[in-house]
Amino acid sequence: MSDSTALLELRNVSKSFGAIKAIKDVSFYIGQREIVGLLGDNGAGKSTLIKTISGVHSPDTGEIWLRGQRVKHWTVAAARFAGIETVFQDRALARQQNIVDNMFMGREIKNSLGFVNDKRQVREASKMMRDIGFTSALLSPYSQVITLSGGEQQGIAIARALYFNAELILLDEPTTALSLHETYKVFGFARQARDKGSSILFISHNIYHAWDLCDRFIILDRGTVTMQVKKTDMADAEELIRAMEVVAKTGKAQAQAGK
């Protein structure tokens, strides 16, 4: 599965830690302005794959392509420069600080004298909150993050990624431990990001959550991509689950036969 207009493409990417092959010959692409679900159980290799895409790990073998060009010397700085931002499961927020401090922590807006431009940061944070769908009059850029719900905290992390021109946002298990209402709030933030021009890689082990949000699905099992399918090719989440079960059983049978 490939696309010449892909925002990001992995070609036969592998990563090992000693004798453990965390991901093996992984190939897939993410197109422009789409939401792709990366699905797999715990231990499937999702975390290693996320860290490889975000530059934490360099692939042992394989190629990473961005906008039709192969990239080399892949690092966190290179990934961020390319417009890839990661919203980790813990959201990487300073919960005792306010929203505006979290939005610009480590990447503060400064004036010509090198001092932090507090007023501009507040204006920009307020605008991003409105743009991404924060409508509550009770919230302002000065609100402490600890007072926000789990879904709203995810929204702040997504808004931060958007402000810094993320073309691809990696959402790592963003709905874990959230209520149904908060989950759909996160979905709304993700769709707002897509509508503003970003692509989303939604990493989850919850197939039903991914089904409600995603346009396409990549299935990862024991470090290998076992299936890629469009949502339009499946009747519902149950059909996707059945297809995944068939592929998983076939893979296990082949692995046992090869021993």
C-alpha positions in Angstrom: 0.0 0.0 0.0 1.6 3.3 -1.1 0.7 6.7 -2.2 2.9 9.1 -4.2 1.3 12.1 -2.4 1.8 10.7 1.1 2.7 13.0 3.9 4.7 10.2 5.6 5.7 6.8 4.4 7.6 4.0 6.1 9.2 1.3 3.8 10.3 -1.9 5.4 11.3 -0.3 8.7 12.7 -2.6 11.4 14.0 -1.9 14.9 15.5 -4.3 17.4 16.7 -4.1 20.9 19.3 -6.9 21.3 17.7 -10.1 20.3 14.2 -8.7 20.5 12.8 -7.5 17.2 10.3 -4.8 18.2 9.1 -4.0 14.7 9.8 -5.9 11.5 9.6 -4.7 7.9 6.9 -2.2 8.7 5.5 -0.4 5.6 2.6 2.0 5.5 1.7 5.6 4.5 -0.3 8.4 6.0 -1.9 10.7 3.5 -2.8 14.4 3.7 -5.6 15.4 6.0 -6.6 12.0 7.1 -7.1 10.2 10.4 -5.4 6.8 10.5 -5.9 4.2 13.2 -2.9 2.2 14.4 -4.3 -0.8 16.2 -2.7 -3.5 18.2 -2.7 -5.2 21.6 -0.2 -4.4 24.3 3.2 -5.7 23.1 2.3 -5.3 19.4 5.1 -2.8 18.9 3.0 0.4 18.9 5.3 2.3 21.3 8.4 1.4 19.4 6.8 2.5 16.1 5.6 5.8 17.6 9.1 6.5 18.9 10.6 5.6 15.5 8.2 8.0 13.7 8.9 10.8 16.2 12.7 10.4 15.9 13.4 8.9 19.4 14.6 5.7 17.7 16.4 5.5 14.4 15.4 2.5 12.2 17.9 -0.3 12.0 16.8 -1.0 8.4 14.3 0.5 6.1 13.4 4.0 4.9 11.4 7.0 6.1 9.9 9.2 3.4 8.3 12.7 3.9 6.3 14.3 1.1 7.9 12.1 -1.5 11.5 12.6 -0.3 13.6 10.1 1.6 15.0 11.4 4.9 18.2 10.5 6.6 19.7 11.1 10.1 16.2 10.9 11.6 16.1 12.5 15.1 13.5 14.1 17.4 14.6 17.6 16.2 14.3 16.5 12.5 10.9 15.0 13.1 9.7 18.2 14.9 11.2 20.4 12.1 9.3 18.3 9.6 6.0 19.0 11.4 5.5 15.8 13.4 4.3 16.3 17.0 3.5 13.6 19.5 0.7 13.8 22.2 1.7 11.0 24.5 -0.7 9.1 26.7 0.3 11.2 29.8 -0.1 14.4 27.6 3.2 15.7 28.9 1.5 18.6 30.6 2.6 20.5 33.8 -0.8 20.1 35.6 0.0 22.6 38.3 0.7 25.3 35.7 -1.9 27.2 33.6 -2.9 26.6 30.0 -0.8 29.4 28.5 2.4 28.2 30.2 1.8 24.7 29.0 1.1 25.9 25.4 4.5 27.6 25.1 6.7 25.7 27.7 10.2 25.4 26.1 9.1 27.3 23.0 8.1 30.7 24.5 7.3 33.7 22.3 9.9 36.4 22.9 10.1 40.1 22.1 12.9 41.9 20.3 14.8 42.2 23.6 14.6 38.5 24.3 12.0 38.6 27.0 8.9 36.4 27.1 6.0 38.2 25.4 3.3 37.3 28.0 0.5 39.3 26.4 1.0 37.8 22.9 1.2 34.3 24.4 -2.1 34.8 26.2 -3.7 36.1 22.9 -2.4 33.2 20.9 -3.5 30.6 23.5 -6.9 32.1 23.7 -7.2 32.0 19.9 -6.1 28.4 19.7 -8.6 27.4 22.4 -11.4 29.0 20.4 -10.3 27.6 17.1 -10.1 24.0 18.4 -13.4 24.1 20.1 -13.1 25.2 23.7 -16.4 27.0 24.3 -16.8 27.1 28.1 -16.7 30.6 29.5 -15.2 29.0 32.7 -11.9 28.3 30.9 -9.3 30.9 30.1 -5.6 30.8 29.2 -5.0 31.3 33.0 -6.9 28.2 34.0 -4.8 25.6 35.8 -4.5 22.4 33.8 -5.3 20.4 36.8 -8.8 21.8 36.8 -9.5 20.5 33.2 -11.1 17.2 32.4 -9.1 14.5 30.8 -10.6 15.2 27.4 -9.8 18.9 27.8 -6.2 18.2 28.7 -5.9 16.2 25.5 -7.4 19.2 23.7 -4.7 21.5 25.1 -2.0 19.1 24.0 -3.5 18.9 20.5 -3.9 22.8 20.4 -0.2 23.1 21.3 0.8 20.8 18.4 -1.4 22.8 16.0 0.1 26.1 17.1 3.5 24.8 16.2 2.4 23.9 12.7 2.1 20.1 13.1 1.3 18.4 9.8 1.1 15.0 11.5 0.0 14.6 15.1 0.6 11.2 16.8 -2.1 10.6 19.4 -0.8 7.9 21.7 -3.8 6.1 23.4 -5.6 9.5 24.0 -8.9 7.9 25.2 -7.4 5.6 27.9 -9.3 6.0 31.2 -11.7 8.6 29.7 -15.5 8.5 30.0 -17.5 8.1 26.8 -18.4 11.9 26.9 -14.7 12.8 27.3 -13.7 10.4 24.6 -16.0 12.1 22.1 -14.6 15.4 23.2 -11.2 14.2 22.2 -12.6 13.0 18.8 -13.9 16.5 18.3 -10.5 18.0 18.9 -8.9 15.5 16.5 -11.4 16.3 13.8 -10.8 20.1 14.3 -7.1 19.4 13.8 -7.8 17.4 10.6 -10.1 20.2 9.3 -7.3 22.7 9.9 -5.0 20.6 7.6 -3.2 18.2 9.9 -3.1 14.4 9.6 -3.7 12.2 12.7 -2.2 8.9 13.6 -4.5 7.6 16.3 -2.8 4.8 18.3 -5.1 2.6 20.3 -6.0 -0.9 21.4 -9.7 0.1 21.5 -11.1 -0.9 18.1 -14.5 0.7 18.8 -12.9 4.1 19.6 -10.8 3.9 16.4 -13.8 2.9 14.3 -15.7 6.0 15.3 -12.9 8.4 14.4 -10.6 6.9 11.8 -10.7 6.8 8.0 -8.3 3.9 7.6 -6.8 1.3 9.8 -3.3 -0.2 10.2 -3.1 -3.4 12.3 0.1 -4.2 14.1 0.7 -7.7 15.6 4.0 -8.8 17.2 5.9 -6.0 15.4 4.5 -6.7 12.0 1.8 -4.9 9.9 -0.7 -7.7 9.3 -3.5 -5.7 7.7 -4.3 -2.3 6.2 -7.9 -1.5 5.3 -10.2 1.5 4.6 -13.2 2.0 6.8 -15.4 2.1 3.7 -14.3 -1.5 3.0 -15.8 -2.7 6.3 -19.5 -2.8 7.2 -18.9 -2.1 10.9 -16.4 -2.5 13.8 -17.5 -6.1 14.3 -16.5 -7.0 10.7 -13.1 -5.3 11.3 -12.7 -7.3 14.5 -13.5 -10.6 12.7 -11.0 -9.8 9.9 -8.3 -9.0 12.5 -9.0 -12.3 14.3 -8.7 -14.3 11.0 -5.4 -12.6 10.2 -4.1 -13.1 13.7 -4.9 -16.8 13.7 -3.3 -17.3 10.3 -0.2 -15.5 11.5 0.1 -17.7 14.6 -0.4 -20.8 12.5 2.3 -19.8 10.1 4.7 -18.9 13.0 4.1 -22.3 14.6 4.6 -24.1 11.3 7.9 -22.3 10.8 9.4 -23.4 14.1 
